[in-house]
Amino acid sequence: MIAWLLLLSLFGKSTQDGQENGVLHCGPQNVTLAHNDQTLLLKWEDDPSCSVIRDGLVYELQVLTADKPVHSGEVVVTPAQIGSTHSWKWTSHLPSQCARHSVRLRSQYNNQSSPWLQKTLPGMQSPAEISVFPKDKILEVGSRATFCCIVPEGKSFKRMYVNGYKGIEKKISEHVHALTVHLEKQSENWSDVICETTKGEISGASFHAGYPPGDSDLQCETRDLESVDCFWNVGRKMEELDIVRRKYQLHGSPCISGHLGKCFQKLEVDAAERNWTLTVTNPLGKLELHDKADLTKRVHMVAPDKVAASTVNPRNISLKWSWTVQKYSNLNLTCQVDVSDGDSNTTVFQIENFGVGLTAAVIKDLIPHWDYDMRVRCGTAQHFWKWGDWSRSVKIHTKGDVPDALDVWMKVKEDQTVISWKVPLTNQSHGEIFDYKVSWAKTKEKNQSNQTNVSRSNHSLTLTLDPSEEYMVTVTARNINGSSSPSTIIIPRRNLDKSEVKTSWISGSNGSFFLSWPVSPNASCGYIVDWCPVFGNCTFEWMKVPPNRTLTTIFSKNFEDGRRYLLSIYACTESAPVLLQRREGYVRETKIEAELFKLKYKQKDSAVEVSWEPIPLEKQTASIHGYILYYQDKSGDVFNVSTDDPDATSLTAKNLNISTYTFTVTALTAVGLCGNTSIIVILNPLADQLIMLTLISLGAVFLIVSVSIIICYRHWACIKHKVCPPIPKPVLTEWLTDEHTICHLHFDQSHYSEVLDVPELHDYFSAPQPVVGQDYMHSFTFSQTPKGYYNKPMKKLQPCLTLPTTGLTSRPGVPFFPGNDVFPNPSYNLIVQGEDQQSQSHPEIQDGMLIIDSGYQPQSPEETFTATEPEDVPDSPLSYSSTYILLPQKMSK
């Protein structure tokens, strides 16, 4: 007892002394430091004096690399752990060979610390050659790896690098350098770290960057109820190097095909849930996957065996197969038959059948005379897990049958009707077509039908029908198995193409036309849409639309860009089809070629009218919405006039200057300005136009006169006889010498019936003048006026002419003619004057001749002729008109 008290007193004193000095005597002992690659492992024990501590201890640690602190940490020791061996490990970023690693350790308790205790790993000292560490390291993608290069004495470091990666160099000591690399990608194989000296000497080490196991989605099932098959997703690409390849185990048993993501084990399957565990390991990690399942509810069936057709008909077959797994005969199965086209290998349809241990199925709705590929797969109907494997395909050819009914349509062209039908496809002909039979009759005379056979190479027939009658046309196709069902169409009484339905515009898109129309109550059997080019050969096509649809998109391999099409929509009725709408447009408009127009021009004053011929439809590869006329003179200024009328054929440029202009006409379309055509016009001054017009007029007059002269020359005798008939000589008889005064001459025209319709003569007469001498009668002087001055009127009214009965002297008191007496006879103005009696106004009579003063003065030199010459001499100086006075002769009693 006394000894214990003494021991406690000594311990208390020592504790008091330690506390006074700040040093804890409880500390680590038996400290060891080891390394595994880059991992440092420190182990130690507690000093016996630590056993009296009841609150636990804390050990503080420091890691030094190349005598530089790089890490610090602590380890907490509970009271229960005091007295046992403690351990601590830490992984350095530098391999242990690259630098000296030291670990310092001390204990702490109640703010008191034990002295530091240090352990050191020396690292590699002065190698004989260049060394790079670590070697053959397996590293994880995404991490940072540090490699070091140790250079021997007498050599100098130059650089470190890794092909395909970027790194950061760091100097550790004079002969040690480090390279830190971020591993961003997986290595295909091994990657090399190269260290090079200044003298070109190199050395290196290899590493592989990869991933820890990333497998997932484990599922286990049974295929034969006698084994288990497990499948999973292997994740990333499987490593090719054996050292890093993943290893798989299912319930502790290795999986030979684990790298393929599957594992098979033979066992007895019972109706109970079990846990299935898959373990995956590689140098970078370990992974466990789990699945819990009752395998009797996860039956993945194998493929049916010996699939074949037991019965083959034109439109159905019977299919049978067998099972290699006997336990399937007790399962409730559902089987699926895949029917594929024999040529294209595309699935046509699939059917399902149910039954216990199912081994047969009937496939209906097949096409006669057709090749099929068929295969079968099955699954459990109760607790369905997944479809089993497909069986091998079996080829089956169905028997032939009569052709399907033809798709028939018609088109009325003027007085002819074209009946056309679509070529039966292979899946519609059900064998080789021999020919077609077309029959037609008036609907009111169905018993009196006409018919004809059409060769299989033709698919239309043109009929000439009475437009006032309604006809029923029937078409059938024939093959080795017989004739198809008849296809009938009614031709209406009137021409469908002359219907009053207006045509609207439509624009195509993506090489097709989209059509929609209102519902028609007459469309009992749907709608028909046909189309053909507006110009050229109208080889029409059509499609039929069911009654419940009023829209469709039209595609055709015959559609051409830049060609206008006419589309018609009909209602299919029990009788003749009814035209509903018409559309016109392009599938795709294209740019019209240049030089489209044939231009002409006409100048009108300061304006020029440029005209062109209408553009034919075959040249309109786009719809024309109008025209623009551009014009520019030598100065380069451009002006334009335009029209929105697509039917316009001219445009006029006004207020132009006298210059040379270039006129360009272009068509305005949806794809831009097209068909540019130019013409150069030189504007003429207005005076030039007047001169040209005058010359043209003179030329026309000259031509008319020339033609008239030619005609007159050839018929001159006739014209002269008609216009100027022969005129008898004027004869003056005794009636002019009567003593009675004559103011009015009256003639009894009944005695002179040969004188008819003579123009009246109006003239003025002066009083008779006395005759100077007998010799004066033989020679007279006549004055002839210049042209335009022949009958100058008198200023005073002359007295009436007095005709004496005897003698040639004038008699006073004789009455004279009034100034405006009218003689109903042909006459001419005869001017007869004496040489010295120009101022007298008396007429003189000599040898039956009457000399009359006409009352005007001569305007030209005098001329003399013999008055006794009664005949018209061409060179006579006597001036007269073409009208003569015809005086009557005295009738004999």
Sequence and secondary structure as in RCSB ss.txt:
>XXXX:A:sequence
MIAWLLLLSLFGKSTQDGQENGVLHCGPQNVTLAHNDQTLLLKWEDDPSCSVIRDGLVYELQVLTADKPVHSGEV
VVTPAQIGSTHSWKWTSHLPSQCARHSVRLRSQYNNQSSPWLQKTLPGMQSPAEISVFPKDKILEVGSRATFCCI
VPEGKSFKRMYVNGYKGIEKKISEHVHALTVHLEKQSENWSDVICETTKGEISGASFHAGYPPGDSDLQCETRDL
ESVDCFWNVGRKMEELDIVRRKYQLHGSPCISGHLGKCFQKLEVDAAERNWTLTVTNPLGKLELHDKADLTKRVH
MVAPDKVAASTVNPRNISLKWSWTVQKYSNLNLTCQVDVSDGDSNTTVFQIENFGVGLTAAVIKDLIPHWDYDMR
VRCGTAQHFWKWGDWSRSVKIHTKGDVPDALDVWMKVKEDQTVISWKVPLTNQSHGEIFDYKVSWAKTKEKNQSN
QTNVSRSNHSLTLTLDPSEEYMVTVTARNINGSSSPSTIIIPRRNLDKSEVKTSWISGSNGSFFLSWPVSPNASC
GYIVDWCPVFGNCTFEWMKVPPNRTLTTIFSKNFEDGRRYLLSIYACTESAPVLLQRREGYVRETKIEAELFKLK
YKQKDSAVEVSWEPIPLEKQTASIHGYILYYQDKSGDVFNVSTDDPDATSLTAKNLNISTYTFTVTALTAVGLCG
NTSIIVILNPLADQLIMLTLISLGAVFLIVSVSIIICYRHWACIKHKVCPPIPKPVLTEWLTDEHTICHLHFDQS
HYSEVLDVPELHDYFSAPQPVVGQDYMHSFTFSQTPKGYYNKPMKKLQPCLTLPTTGLTSRPGVPFFPGNDVFPN
PSYNLIVQGEDQQSQSHPEIQDGMLIIDSGYQPQSPEETFTATEPEDVPDSPLSYSSTYILLPQKMSK
>XXXX:A:secstr
 HHHHHHHHHHHHHHHHHHHHTB S  EEEEEEEEETTEEEEEEEE GGGGG SS EEEEEEEEETTEEEEEEEE
EE GGGTTSEEEEEEE SS TTTS EEEEEEEEETTEE   EEEEE    S SS EEES SEEEETTSEEEEEEE
  TT  EEEEEETTS EEEEE SSSEEEEEEE  S  SS EEEEEEETTS EEEEEEEEE     EEEEEEBSSS
SEEEEEEE  S    STTT  EEEETTEE TTGGGTEEEEE    SSEEEEEEEEEETTEEEEEEEEEEGGG B 
    EEEEEEEE SS EEEEEE S GGGGGSEEEEEEEEEETTT  EEEEEEEEEET  EEEE S  SS EEEEE
EEEEESTT          EEEE          EEEEEETTEEEEEE    HHHHSS EEEEEEEEEETT TTS E
EEEEETT  EEEE   TTS EEEEEEEEETTEE   EEEEE SS GGG    EEEEE BTTBEEEE    TT SS
 EEEEEEESSS    EEEEE TT  EEEE  TT  TT EEEEEEEE  SSS EEEEEEEEESS     S    EE
EEEETTEEEEEE    GGG SS EEEEEEEEE TT  EEEEEE  TT  EEEE S  SSEEEEEEEEEETTEEEE
EEEEEEE   HHHHHHHHHHHHHHHHHHHHHHHHHHHHHTHHHHHHHHS         GGGG SS  SS    TT
S TT  S   EE           SGGGT EEE    TT S    SS        SSSSS  TT     TT EE S
       B TT TT    EEETTEEE   S    S  EEE TT  S  TT      S           
